[in-house]
Amino acid sequence: MKFSIARLCGGQALMAVSVDVMDIDMKEAARRIEAEGCKIESKDEIMIVYQWRGMETTLYSAGKVMFFPLSDKATCIKYATEILEQYL
């Protein structure tokens, strides 16, 4: 997977944006997230906000993943790849 990375929240958050077009089934993703024992804070057809590895993580249906707090780009790509491979 290839990503572009965006810094958000004054550099305290990173978002991995997949260069590939994706359409994640958000109902199935939410079911899997909850099955993994992660607490979902909010969800709709566009995004799911949940706690993952001590970070607020937001998964978007278009294949974007945001992590807060996180500042290391390589870790962001690693985590985003790990998450998106579960839902494709």
Buried (B, 14 or more C-beta within 10 A) or exposed (E): BEBEEEBEEEEEBBBBBBEEEBEBEBEEBBEEBBEEEBEEEEBEEEBBBBBBEEBBBBBBBEBBBBBBEBEEEEEBBEBBBEBBEEBE
